[in-house]
Amino acid sequence: MPDPGSNQGHSFARRLLLHGIAGLAAAGIGYYAVAYGLLPGLWRYFEHRHPALETLANRTATIDGIPGDPINVAVVGGEAELQRALLSCGWEPADRATFTAALRIATDSVVHRPYDTAPVSGLYFWGRKQDLAFEQMIGGDPRRRHHVRFWRSAEVDAAGRPLWVGAATLDTRAGISHRTGQITHHIDAAIDQERDKLLADFGREITTTVEWIDSFQSALRGKNGGGDPYYTDGRLPVVTLN
């Protein structure tokens, strides 16, 4: 007659063996995921992270030194690459801000006449005005437009590519600055939507890789140089043009 105690012992041993095998399998899968996925990815990110990001400020400034639009996008690539990418996505380079251009945008705004390359006001980063400015007009009205300003870093990465930091916002109307009384464009508060639109435009037309820096903006709400409110999730996408 079989010994019940012996059967119970064998059953317990089998369960123990199965638990041990399952534990070893889970440990193996975890090791593989960390050693071959997570850690190499982190090393690739930090080793290839552009050196200009290490001391990057998060706000632009007006010519009067008032904090301006937040930096909400960064691009790694050459100037010709960035310009080609923007042009391929349907963004137009803004005209230089001259008296003639200012007179035209004022006139076109009154009569609602298209001005696809209307100038943008100057904002300052790294001690200078933007190096590039691109825009997309909305509905043939120069008062409403998507636009982005870019500044080129003096530092380059191991491949010799500069970092371009940008401030992308949506102009909703022309008006008077709440801070200085000067004529200006007022922006939409949801600046993350403009950041995400630019990323989506890039993604439809060119090959890119995007890394996100969390908590880049310490203040998630604020006002720009014209006194317009904005809010953000604080994240900065770093786009590498391939």
N, C-alpha and C positions, 0 to 999 in steps of 0.2 A: 504494500500500500504506500503511495507517494507521501512524502513528508510535507505537510502544508507549510511549515517553516522554511523548508528548503526552497519551495516555489516562490514564496514571498521574497526570499533573499535574492533569487535569480531575477525576479521582476524589478526589485529595487536597483540591482546592479545594471540591468538594461536601461532603466530610466536615467540612472546616473551617467551611463555611457552616452546616451542620446543627448542629454543636456550638455555634456562635455563637448561632443562633436558640434552641436549647435553653437556653443560658446566660441569654439575655435573658428568656426565658419564666420560668425559675426565679427570676431576680432580680425580675421583675415580680410574681410570685405572693408572694415573700417580702416585698416592699415593701408589697403590699396587706394581707397578714396583719398586719404590724407596724403600719403607719400607720392602718389602719382597724379593727383588731381589738385587738391587744395593748396598744398605747399608749393609745388612748382608754379601754380598760377599766381600765388602771392609774390614769389620771388621774381617772376617775369614782370609783374606789375611794378614792384618797387625798384627793380634794377633798371627798367626801361622808363620809369616815370621821368618826365622832362624836368631838368634841373631848375628851370624857371618857376616851377610850381612850388618850390620849397619856401619861397619868401613872398608869395603872391598876395597882394592886397585884394580885398573883395568889393571895393567901391571905386567908381570913377569920381571925378570932381568937375565942377564948372570952372570957367575962367576966373570967377571970383573966389574960388576955393570952397564953395558949398558942396557937400557930398551929393553926388549925382546918381545916375542909374547904376544898379548893382552889376557886377560881372556875373554872367550866368551861362557862359559857354566858353570852351577853349578848344583850339584846333592845332594839331601838330602837322606841319607841312610847309612846303615852300610857298612863296607869294603867288607865283604863276599857278601852282596847283590849287590854292585856295580860290583865286579868282575864277579859274575854269570851273571849279566845283559850284560856285555860287551862280555863275552864268548858266551852267547846264541845268540848274534847278529853277531858272526863271527869275533870279534876282538881278537887279540892274544897279550899276555903280552910280552913286549920287554925284551930282555936279559939285564943283567947288562953290563955296559960299562967297559970291561976289554981289555987288550992288545990283547988277543986271539980273542975276538969278533970284535975288530976294524980291525984286520988283515983279518978276514973272510969277513967282509962287504966290505973291499977294494977289495979283490980278487973276491968276488961274483959280485960286481958292474962292474968289468972289463969284466968278462966272461958272464955277464947277467944270473947268476945262482940264483935261488930263495933263499931267507933268510927271512922266514916269521916272525921271532922274532928278527930281527936285533936291536941292541941297539939304543936309541935316546940320543942326547946330554943332558946335565944337564941344566935346567933352574931353577931359584930360586924364591920362593914366601914364605912369612912369615919367611924369613931368612933361608930357607933350600931348598934342591933339591927336585924334584917331588917325591911323595910317590908311585905313580903308573904311568905306561906308557903302552899304548896299541896301536896296529897298525893293518892296513890291507894293505898288499902289492898289487900293481897294476901290472898285466901282468908279474909276475915272475921276476921283476927287483927291487932289493932293493933300487935303487935310487928314485923310485916313490912309494909313500905310503901315505895312510891316517894315521894320528896318533894324539893321544891326551895324554896330561900329566895331572895328577890330584894331588892336594895337599889337605890334610885333615886338617880341622879346629880344634883348641884346644877346641873351644866352641861347646856345643851340644844344641839341642832344648829341649822342654818340654818332648819329648818322648825319649830323650837320644841319638838322632841321630846326627852325625857330618855333617857338610857341606863340600862337596868336590868341589873345584873350579878347572876348567880345561881350558886348551888352546888347541883347536883343529885346526890343520892346515894340508895342503896337501903339502908333499915334491914332487917337480917336477924334481929335478936333484941334483947331487952332484957338488960341486964347491968350490970356494974360497970366504970367507967372504969379503964383500965390506968394512967392518969396520976394521977388524983385520988381514986379510990375512990368517986366519986359514982355514983348510979344514972343510966344513960344507955341509948341505943340504940347498937348496934354496926353499922357499915356494911360493905357488900360492897366488896372491894378494887377491883373493875373499874368505876371511876367513869365511864369513857368510855361504857360501855354505858347508864348512866342519862342521860348527855348525849345520846346518839344516840336513845334512846327518846323523850325530850322533843321532839327535832327531828322524829322520825317522826310523833309525835302532832300536832304543829303542821301538818306537811305534808299529813296526811290531811284536816284540817278547815278550814284557812284558807290564804290565799295569802301566801307569805313569800318573801323573798330572803335568801340566806345567804352571807356572806363568811367565810373562815377566816383566822385569824391563826396562822401557824405559830410554834412555839417560844415560845408565850406562857408556859408553865410551864418554868422553867429546870431544875427537879428533877423527873424523871419518876417517882420513887418517894418515898414519905414516909409519915408518920403524922399522923392528924388530932388534934383536941383530946382525944379519948378514948383515944388511943394505938392506934387501928386502922390497919393498913397500907392503902395504896392505891397504884395505879399508873395512868399515863396516857400518851397519846402527846404531850401538851403543847400540843395545838391548842385554840384558842378560836373557836367559831362566833359570829358576830355576826348575829343574826336581825333583819331589818327587817319589821315587820308592815305589810302593804299593805292 
